[in-house]
Amino acid sequence: MAPTHVLRCCQRGLAWIPVIFIALVVCWSYYAYVVELCIFTIPSIGEKIVYLIFFHLSFIMFVWSYWKTIFTNPANPSKEFCLPKAEKERYEKEERPESQQEILWRAATSLPLYTRTGAGAIRYCDRCQVIKPDRCHHCSACDMCVLKMDHHCPWVNNCVGFSNYKFFILFLAYSLVYCLFIAATVLQYFIKFWTNELPDTQAKFHVLFLFFVAAMFCISILSLFSYHLWLVGKNRSTIEAFRAPVFRTGSDKNGFSLGFRKNIAQVFGDQKKYWLLPVFTSQGDGLTFPTRLVTADAEQATVTLQPERGSEKDLCFGMSLSPLSESQNRLLNSDQHANNIEDHLEKLLSHTMP
């Protein structure tokens, strides 16, 4: 049997096959469009210049965003989410899950954690040996915990998460623009070659095949791009769309939604002039996120209940939570959230008043 590290090297090498395939298709499309279509097929010089300018603009933005998506390292939990050495040793020695959870609850009292497992326990990764921040998940392909993990994409051979989610969205957008532009400008020459209005040359094969490939990718990319735009508008990851995050008050698929405009700003940033550029402008640190449920929960913000020992679910109510970060307060500083808090306080007062 081959050593484990040899198998891992083989797996890592094979994982680059989809990326190499896309790179080869892009290189061929560049040659087919620039050389075979624009230089050898299009007769008008003015049409050639216009096509080449817009083609290269879309090509540069597509390649730039694709490069950033591939080679941006996934963000990982910081050291504060690691168990102290003494607690880690105690956790590993404990055999009872209840005792292990007590250790995790004590270690997590100073951490800004609002999500739980389905059973109400602290989310802990035994593989990475860290307490998982909100929206963080372990990627088996990358073998690491990734902040705000969306999914592992084989076409970029990377995990899509907090650090490169904006780049991934732009990659889908510019690849769609790239394919649409090629399909639209090649269509008339595709028809001419198909109806034999142009003589059979080497360019015929490239032009015909270029249109089919561009149209095929347009259809597949459009559906994926539309789905991720919907996720951005709802402030959900792909994982959260299939499995709603569990908060102290229960599971809620809209728990991280702050409204459409603020949801967009969380991914693309405050300054719209940078939205279309593949540069990092996402808000926050990837470790903490403003939540609709936490903000509207007056009890969570002001009262710490003392639990009865022996219940993991009760321990959740006794956990003191860290205040929201500056970026979170900026996102939540709106009339909409203020009204939600006031409504919740009025309901609490109506139950307590005689």
N, C-alpha and C positions, 0 to 999 in steps of 0.2 A: 504494500500500500504506500502511495506517495505521501511524503510529509505534508502536514497541514499547511505550512507556509507556501509550498509549491502549488497546492490546490487554490489557495487564496490568490496567488499571483496569476494563475490561469483564469480564475473568475474575473479578476480585475481587468485582464487583457481582453477577455471576451465581452466585457461590459462596454468597451469602446466601439464595438462593431456597429451599433445603431448610429453613433455619432459620426463614424467614418463614412457610413452609407449616406447620411445627410450631407456631409461635406463633399462627397463625390458628386452627388446630384446637383448641389449648388454650383460647384465648379463647372460641371457640364452645362448647366443652364446659362451660366455666364458666357461660356464660349459659344453656345448655340445662338443666344440672343445677340451678343455684340458682333461676333464674326459672321456667322452664317446668315442671320436675319438682317442686321443693320448694314453691314459692309457689303455683303454679296447679293442681297435680295432687294432691299428697299432702294428704289431708283432716285427718290427725291432727297437732296442733301439737307434741306430744311427739316424734313421729317426725321431723317437720321439724327440730326443734332438734338432735336426736341426729345426724341425717344431715349437717346443715350444719356441726356442730363437727368431726366426723371428716373430712368432705370438705375443709374449709379447712386442717386439719392436714396432710393428705397433699398438698394443692395447694401449700402454702407450701414444704414440704420438696422437692417435685418442682421447682418453679420456682427455688428457691435453688440446688440442686445443678446444674440445667441452666445457670443463669447463670454459676456458677463454672467449669463445664466449658468454656463458650464463651469467656469473657473472661479466663481465666488464661493468661498468655503461656507458651509452651513454653520450658523451660529449655535453655540452650545451653552448649557447652563453654566453660570459663574460659580466660583469656589464657595460662595456663601450657601449654595444649595447642597454642598457635600456634607456628609455627616462628620462631626469631629472624630478624631482618631479613637478616643475612648468609647464614644457612642457607637462607632462603627464596629469595634471589636465586640461590644456587648450585643449588638444586633446580630452579628454573625454567629455568636455562641448560642443565642436564644433559639429554641426549637418551636415554641408556641407562637402562632401568629398574633395572638392577643398581646403578648409581651413585646413582640417586635413593633406592633402598632403604637404601643405606649411610648417606646423610644422615639419613633418617628414624630408623634404628636408633640413631644417635648422639644425636639429639634426644630420643629416647624413653627413654634409659637412666635418667632420673630420674623417669619417670612411672609411676604404678601401672597398668600395662597387662597384662592376662592373656589377652586374646582376640586372634586373628589373622584374616587372610583365609584362604580355603580353601587357598591356596598357602603359608601360613605367614608372610606378609609383614605389615608394620605397616599398620593400617587408616588410610588418609589420604583426606581429602575434598578433591579438587582444586577443587571449587566454593567451599567455605567456607575452604579453605586452612588446615585444622586437622587435627591428629592426632586421630582419633576415640577418645574414651574407651570403656571397655567398655559394651556395650549401647546405644551411641549410633549413630544412623543418620541419613542425609540424607533429608529429606522434599522431594520434588519439588514438591508443592503449596504448601508454606510457603516453599520455597527456603531452607532452613536445616537445620543439623544439630541434632537434638533428642535430649536425654538420655533414655536408657531409652525410646526410642520404641516405642510399641505399634502404632499405625496412625494414618492420617489419616481422620477421620470427617467426611463431608460434612454429616451431620445437626447437627453443632455447629460446622461450618466452622472446625475447629481440629485441631491435631495432639494426639493423646492420648499423653502420655508421663509422665515422672517428676513434673512439676509439677502435673498435673491428673488422674492416673490414679485416685486415690481419688475425686475428684469425679465422674468418669465412671462408676465402679462404683455410687456412690450415686445418680447420675442414673438409671441403669438400674433400680436397686432401687425408688426412689420412683415412677418412672413406672409400674413394674409394680404397685405397691401402689395407685397412683391409678387405673389402669385396672381392676384387680380390684375395688376398692371400688365404682366406678361400675357395672360390669357386675353385681355381686351385688345392689346396692340397686335398680337399675333393672329387674331381671329380672321381678319380680312385676307391675310396671306395664306392662312390655313385653308380657307375656302378656295382661293385661287389655285393652290397646289392640288387640292382635292378634285377640282373640276377641270384640271389640266389647262388652266389659263396661263400658267407659267411652265416653262420647260423643266423636264426632269433633270435635276442636278443633285449634288451632295446635300445642298441646303434643304431639299424637300423632306428628307427623312428627319432632319433636326427640327424643322418647323412643325411638322405634323406631330412628332413625338413631344415636342415642347408644349404644345397646346394641351394635349391629353394629360401630361404630367401636372401642368399648372392647374388645370380644371379639377383634377382628382385631389390635389392637395388643398385647393380652395374649399372644397366641400368638407373635408375632414377637419381642417383648421377652423373653419367658421363655427362648427358646432362646439368645438372645445373652447374657442375664444368667447363665444356667447355664454357658455356655462360659467367660465371663470369671471366674466364681468358680472354675472348674477351673484356669484359668491362674494365678490368685492362689495357690491351694493348691500348685501345682507351681513357683511362682516363675518363670514364663515370660512373655514378651510374645507377642503374636500373631506377630510376625516370627520369634521363636525357636521357636515351635511348628511353623512351616513349614520353618525352616532352623536347625538346631542350631548354637549358637555353637561356634567353633573355639578350643580352648585350646592350650597348649604341648604337652600330651599327646595332642591330637587333639580331634575334635568330641565333644560330650557335651550332650545335651538337658537333662540334670539337673545341669549344672555349677554353677548358681546356687542350687539347691535346698538349704535348710538345715533341712528338716523342716517339717511343716504349720504348727505354731504360729508359728515364726519367719518363715516365708514370709508368713503373714497379718500379722504385726507389721511387716514391712518396708513394707507398703502402708498399713496403718491406724494404726500406731504402737503404743507400749507401753500407753498409757492407754485402757482400753476405754470410758470415759465419753465420749470424743470420736469414737468409731468411727462413730456414726450422724449426726454433724454434718459438713456440707461445709466443714470448716476443715482446713488443711494440717497433717497430723501424721505424714506418711511419714518413715521413718528414712533417714539418710544424706544425702549431698549430691548424689546423682545422677551423680557422677563416678567413684566407686569403689564396688565391691560385694564383700562376702565371697563366696568361692567354695569349694565343697566340695573341688574338685580342688587348689586352691592350698594350702589349709589342711592337707590330708593329704599334701602333697608335701614331705617333709623335705629333699630335695635343693634344691628351689626356695627354701626358707627359710634354708638355711645354706651352700650351696655355689654358687659362680659358675664355670661352666666356660668355658674360653677356647676360642673357635671357630677353625676354620681359615678363612682369608680366602677370599672368592669364593663362599661358599655362603650364600644367604639363609636357608635352613632352619637351618643351623648358627648363624647370628647370633642366632637366637631363644634358643638355649641359653646364650649369653654375655651376655644382657641382664640387668643387675642390677635388681631390683624394689624398689619402695618398700614400707615396712612398711604394714600395714593401719591404717586410721584408727580413731579411738576408737569410732565407731559400729559399725564392722565387728567390732572385738574384743568389743564388748558382745553382738553377735548370735552370735558364735562361741564365747562362753564357756559351754559346756555340756558335760556328761559325754559326750554322744554324739560330739561332735567330738574330745574328748580321747581317747576310745577308738579312734576312727579313726586318730589320729596314732600311738598306741601300737602298734596292729596293723601299721601301715605300717613303723614303726621295727623291729619284731620281724622282719618279712620281710627288711628290708635287712641286719640283723645276721646272720640265718640264712645269707645268701648270702656274707657276708664272713668269718664264723667258720670256722676250719679243721675 
